[in-house]
């Protein structure tokens, strides 16, 4: 396995290190820290290209089948090493296929030409891999390139038409698509297809992921009622996702965007497994006090996340709704609390560290860790002072030492009634919850009090 690196790369970091720790195969991780596109020596393997190839051949003699994989510069290295050791399989993701200065300029790829001018002592077949691949003993070569990267596409076309070389163009991602292949499990699927001698089609796999993820929530509805925003999700009845995706990593981000008032966005993070556990007859309900003044309209968008990032790059787009608030909407001044925890005495705050100083998205207040039961809550942080124009404040709630499950962004503190507030909807007990305040800008004053009001012992 070859590994991409750049001029700031660390010596002991490898792109494919997570795949090396397996009981199914042995792995050798190789990295060219000199940026010679694997045409020179590698510390620990050989002082020049010939010695490195000899080193790899000796290792390969102990195994029935050999695969070489790499991306970008290391994609070139995978092709170069693979054809010299007659690998059974070569996987090259977003590779360069020529390190000729002139040929790259003709392709319109100027990204690495200054590095290419510094490379000396090329192997005879290394400058342009096309002829070398024609005469290679490698049995099967798969090249994957994103059509969104116009500089990568000519390199892939350079290998088209060669026997045993299969070029796949992916209408998604970019040059760094290897990280997305990892995130969606595609890279593991590619490796497994070689290990178990099964066929795989990456484009079909991505299309299947798209269909599965889109059908997790079959329909959804948002409505304003009695001062609350109610969200209802109809969950799909087939959650056997194990063969396609890791359901633990699938979740949703619900954004509530207002047009008026002091805050612009309130965000809630929902995990699929939590929704499944707390659904009733296939329906999951989420209810929070309306984030809007009376008779205002606001936007609700639901974004699908996998492994913490958006799935828009595989065609799963946001669902967007316009909601009209009823006359009982509020900006947070209403308090229907049936209980309250005052966390002021235990909050972590040191005004001397940030008062009268410009903050750049710095935390200025932490509540103590507390456990909260299922129910609906309102977190409030009271302050006394003034924020400079242009300052931004985020009030959030985090669990498990930093995992944010709710947040609210304030962009206009003029006329604010001396406190920030964040509604919470909790479906099951959460341990180690903390309320935090983050500032970008300047504040002259003090944080006086933080409380967590219980609005209801039921989340719905």
C-alpha angles and dihedrals in degrees: 000000000000120000133216118238138171134201090283095046120134118238097233100040119103129183093219099039093115090059093050092068097077137122090212099069145002121246139200115201115207127185130183104215092175093064094232092135090250092296094118139044127314119210109249093016106058145318094244140017095270092053092048091052090049089050091052094045091054091053093046092056088075094059136067096218134020131200126187120199134178144145134227108338088003089051086063088047091051091053093045097046093038095057092046095051093039093239118199090227134016121192115191119180119194090341131175109232100190131038094191111128092214095046093049090050089051089050090052091243109134098157098104106014094112089057092047091057089060096053115105135183098029118194105251094253097036106085094071115014096202097088092039091053091051090060097035124125090215107125101208132014125187119190120189122194134169115236087214090071107071092187093057096049097070090053090055092046088054088070098042117120096027114129112253093016117114116189117198121192114206117206092211142058123022140247090313094055092129089079089053091047087055094046095052096041093248094123091053089049091053092050092045092051089060095043095050097031096239130140122250134182113203095198091052090047092053091047090050091051089051092053095045095048093045091053096051088087107037096186140346138197134196124195140167115233132164093343095311135105109227120197119190122189125192105212122212115252096228113075097157090124098142095106093049111029141355105259090201088068097048119096146136137242115212112200121194110196122191129199098208138030133051099302129053107189137030116185133195125190116212124189118213095225091052090050092051092050093050100039121116116215089340095310124112118197127199122186131183134160111273114270093214141076120250117299093005124135122223139180126245119194128180117206122192115225131194119190089350098306137090121275093210090109090069093047101268100132131189121273110227129196134179113220127194113212121225123233093271095065118123144188095233100282092108113092119193092164119161091185141005139205114205107209096174098108092056102039118121112234136139111186091188090068098056112010112116090007129108112247125206105208090313126159109244100175138030126183119214119269110270137172117236128194127221111294145086121290143177118216114203130187115192122206139178117209144046135292119213117245112274094029118138127206129193122196112194143170118221134185135194093030101308111351103133115217099169136018141167126204120213118196101165120048096173110121093006111156096236099275145068120225137196124187116219132199114196121183099186137014115290123197126208099023118168132185113220137186121208126190136200107184134019132314127185109195143045140290103233109177145003122196137172113213121201109223097175138352088225123069092212 
